[in-house]
Amino acid sequence: MEIAEDNVKKIVVLGPAHPFRGGIADTNEAMARAFKNQGHSVDLITFSVQYPSFLFPGKSQFSDEPAPKELKIHRWMHSMNPFSWIKTAIKINKMKPDVVIIRYWLPLMAPCLGTIAWLLNGSVKVIGLTDNVIPHEKRALDKALTKYFMAHCDAFMALSKAVEDDLKSLTDKPTSYFPHPINDQLGTPVEITEAKLHLGLKAEDTFLLFFGFIRRYKGLDLLLEAMADERIKALGLKLIIAGESYESMDLYSLIIDKHKLNDNVILQNKFIPASEVPYYFGATDLVTQTYRSATQSGITQMALHFEVPALITKVGGLNEFIVEGRTGLFCEPNPESIANAILEFFAMDHEPFKKAIREEKQRFSWNAFVDHFLISFNI
């Protein structure tokens, strides 16, 4: 898309990016590409050190995928080193950006990100792009840290209506909302037979998918209890759990053993690289998000991208992204409701879901996000 030279904006995005892995890094890179594709200048500023190893609950913070060659990524920020914050702000000020977008997802990052925002030139518009402002797993200083970050932003963009509501409860500064777009590097959908063959799964089996980092608030235990329902067992359904655990797996192992689910659960307790993601979604009939709490989730957008219906609990902002009965089903965060919804889904014709998803997913484009962002903040 060609834009007039005087409308070209210099944009800096602060937050996770390659070589760091995960949904937030993927999303920042997708957003940068979208701005770039519209003709704007974009630099991504990421961390030299994001989490000190003793604070990181997973196995690795880093991606094995190659760096995106089309993006300018600078590793300047050390999340725990104030001297790096000062140096980062000085370097950004020398770039003379029109707008700095700061990705905010965790109060732990507030001192780093908030201080950089504070040190930026007054002529720079600072927008906080917020995944969460009230964390799922609350700690004593969360609110104070978040307020520190927010004090140094000019405005905020939320990726779910639930987060926008949280923002409005904490600040009178301008806020805007656009539903979490679908990342552009997910790969193309894979036909179900090919996907099962690639993953070494039996072609005749039917699979549900729990995908992404395993955290207590995501309700995997509720889903496993639902899988123990005799009606579910009678259908012969199998559950793929694909994602790295950020906590002990003991609770889940106890449920699996207690209900003799070992033959019904395929556990891949590891980070799934981008090249493998299409196969996991391609092999499944239903993506399950049985969260206890949520704001938004990139997993829902992945399900839409790969044209797989989703089962969503009615919590937080999750249900903003699914049209009940067309692109997925809703349930309550308890095993009986989850089991009932699974049974309902497998009693239905699935083709209308896929047709509706193809139509619905068009509204979650990054191009539409960029248009909305530039208009909302008069950039």
N, C-alpha and C positions, 0 to 999 in steps of 0.2 A: 504494500500500500504506500503510495507516494504522498508525502505531505510537504507543504510549503516550508522553505528553509527557515523562515522566521517563526514557524510553529514547532520546530524541532526542540525538544526538551532534553536537558541533561539530567539523568535520573541515577541515583545511587540507591542500591538495595543493601541493607545490613541484615545479616542473619546467616543461618547455616546454608552452605553450598558445597559443591565438590571441593575436597575429597571426602567431606562428611556425608553420611548416608541417611536415608529415612525420608518420610513423607514431606517434612518441612523443607528440607534441602531440595527435593524434587520440585516442590511447588515454587520455591523462590526462583529456581532456574527456568521453570515454565513461564512464570510471570515476566522474567527478564527477556526471554525470547519473544513474548507477546509485545512488549514495549518496543523491542528492537525491530520486529517485523512491521510495526507501524512507522518506522523511520526515526525513532528516538535513539539517543545515545544512552547506553546503560552500562554501569559498572556494578558488580557484586562484590561486597566486602564481607568476607567470612572470617573464621577464627584460625589463628595459629594453634591455639589450644581452646577447645570448646568446654569439655568437662575434664577436670583432672581425673586420672584413671581411678582413684579411690572413690570418686563420687559417681562414676558411671556404672549403672547396674547391669549393662549388657556385656557381650563378649568383645565387640569391637565397635568403634565409632566410625570406621572408615569404609568407604566403598571400594570394591574391586573393579568397578566399571571404569572405563577411560574417561578423562575429563572432557566436558563438552567444548569442542574447539571453537565454536561460534560465539562463546561468551567470555567476557573479561572478568576473571575472578581473582581477587587479591586477598591473601591470607594475612591480615594485619592485626586482628583483635585477639588478645589473650583474655579470656573471660574473668580471670582472677588477678590480672596485673594492671593496676591503675596507670602506670607509665605508658602501657600500650594503648590505653583508652585516649590519653592525651595525644599521643603520636597519631592515632587513627583520625581523631578529630582535625588535627592540623593538616593531614594529607587530604581529607575530604574537603576542607575549606579551600585548599589550593586548587581543587578540581572545579570549584565554583558551580555546584549543581543547582538546578532549579528546585528540585525536591529530593528529599532523602526519605525513603520508606524503610521503617525499622520493624522487623518481624518480632512480635512479642508473644511468647508461648509459655514462659516459665518465670516466676518471680526471682529465682536464682540469678537470672540474667539481667535483672533490673539495674543493679549498680553499674555494670558495664555499659549497657545500652542507654540507660538514662543519663549517665555522665557524658557519653559521646554526644547525645542529643543536646545537652546543656551547653557544650563547648562549641557547637556549630554557630556559624555566623547568623546574625539575626535576619538576614535576607533570605536564608534558606527555609523553605517550607518543610516541616518535619511531620510526617504522617505515620502513626503507629498502626501497623497491620496486625490485628489481634486474633489469635486462635482461641485464647482463653485469657480472661482477666481475673476470674475466680477459679482457681485450680480444682481439679477433680479430687486430689488428695491434699487437703488443707494443712498448712503449717503456721506456726505462731506469727511469723513476720510477713506472711504473704501480702496482706492488705497494705501494709506500710511500704513494702518494696514496690508493689504495683503503683501506688500513688506517687512514689518518687519518679518512676518512669513516666507516668502520665503527665506529671507536672512540666516535663520538658518537651512535650509534643504539642503541635498546633491543632491537630485533628486526628480522628481515628477511623479506620475502616475495619468492619467486622465481616467475618466469613459465614456467620449465621445470625439469624434474628435473635436467638437466645443471647449471644455475646453482645449484640448491639444493645439489648435491654440491660445487660450487666454494665456496659459502658455508661449508659445514661443514668444508672444509679450511682455512678462514681464521679461523673464529671458533667459540666455544662458545655464543654468544648464541642465543636461540630463533630458529628458522627455520621457514617454512612454504612450501608449494608449491601453486599452482593454475595449470593450463594457461592460456596467453595467451587471454583471451576474444576474441570477435568484436566489433569496434567497431560501434556502433549507427547510425553516420551514413554507411554505405557506399552507401546507395541500394538499390533493388530490382533483381534480376536482369533483364537485357534479353534478349529472344529473339534467337537467333543471326543471323537474316536482317536484322533491324533494326540490330543492332550492326555488322555488316559494312557495311551501307549508310551508316550514320552516319560510319564511319571511312574510307569511300571504298575499301573492300576488295572484291575480286571474290567474288561469292556462291559460286562453284564451288570456291574454294580452301579448303584446310584449314590451320588455324593452330595453332602452339604459341606460348606467351607466356612471355617473361622480363620480369618487372615489378619496378620499384623502383630505388633508387639503385644505380649500377654501381660496385662495389668489387672489388678483386682477389680477395678471399676468396670472392666469390660465384660464381666459376667460369664466367663467361660464355665465356671462351676454350675451356673444356672442352666446353661446349654447342655452340659454333660448329664445333669440330673434329668433334663427333658429327654435326652437320648436313652435313658434307662426306662422310660415309659414303655410298658408292654406293647402298646399299639404301635409305637415307633419301631420297636424291635421286630414286630411282626411284618413290617414293610421291608425289613432288611436294609434300611438306610445306613450309610456309613458317613462318618464325620472326618474331614481332613482339618487338622489344626496346623496351620503353617505360619510360624512366626517365632521370634526369639522371646524367651521369657525374661521379664524384668523383676521377677520374684521367684521364690521357691515354687517348684512344681509339685510339692508334696500333697497339697490339697487335691489337685486334679488327679494325681496318681491314686489317691485313696478312693475317690469317687469311681474311677475306672475299675479298680480292683473290686470295690464293694458291689458294683452292679454287673460285674463280668462283661465289661465293654471292650476288652482288649481286641476282639475281632471286629469291632464296629468303629474303632478310632484309629486313624493313621496320624501319628504325631511327628511333625517335622519341626522340632524345637530349634530353629535356626533362622537367621536373617535370610530372606528370600531375595536373591539378586534380581534386578530389573528384567534380565533376559529370561528368567524362569516364571515371572509373574503371569504372563498370558496363559501358560499351561495350567496353573492352579485354578484360575477362573474358568478356563475352557473346559476343565474336567467336571465342573460342578453344575448342579441344577439350581441351587439356592445358596446365596451368601447370607450368613447369619451374623447379626450384630445385636447380641443380647445384653447390651450395656446396662449397668445400674445408673450411670450418669454420663452425660455427654453434652458437648456444645455442637460441634460438627465433626465429621470424620471423613478423611480422604478415602476410606475403604468404600463408603457408599458411592463416591464418584467413580472409583475403580470398577465397581459392579455395573454401574451405568455404562461406562466405557466399553466393557467387555460384554454388555448386553445380557447380564445375568440378573434375574430378580433378586431382591433383598428382603430379608425378614428383619424388621427394625423394632426395637422397644420404644415405647412412647416416652422418651426422656429427653430433656434438654432440647436441642435443636435438630436432633436426628431426623424427625419426621418432616422437616422442611424440604427434604430432598427426594422423598418418595411419594408417589401418588397411590394411595391404598387401592388395591384391586386392579391396578394398571401396571405399575412398575415394581410393586412389592406388596408386602403385607405388614401390618402392625401387630404387636403383642405387648403384654405387660411383662415387667422384669421378674417373672417367677416361672418355675419349671412347668407348671400345668398350662399356663397361657402359651408358653413357647411351644410345648408339645402340640397343643390344639391347633396353633397356627401352622406348624409344619404339616400336620395331617390335612388341614384345609388346603394348603398349597398343593400337596401331592394328589389331591382329589380333583384338581382343576386342570384345564387345558393350558399348557405353558406357552404356546405360540402367540396368543394375544399379548402376553407380557412382553415378549421380545419385540413385537411390532410397536407397542406403546413406548418401550425404552428407546428405540431408534428415533422416535419423534421427540421424546422428552429431553434427551441428552443434549440437543442442540442449544438449549438455553443456558448451558453451563460452559460456554466457551471462554477462553482467555481473551479473545478479541473483544467480546462484550464486556468483560471485566475492565479492560484497559479504557474502553470508551466511557464506562460508568465512572471510573476513578478520575479521569481527567476532567470530566464535567462536574462531578461532585465537589471537587476541591479547587475548581477554577484554575487549572494548571495549563 
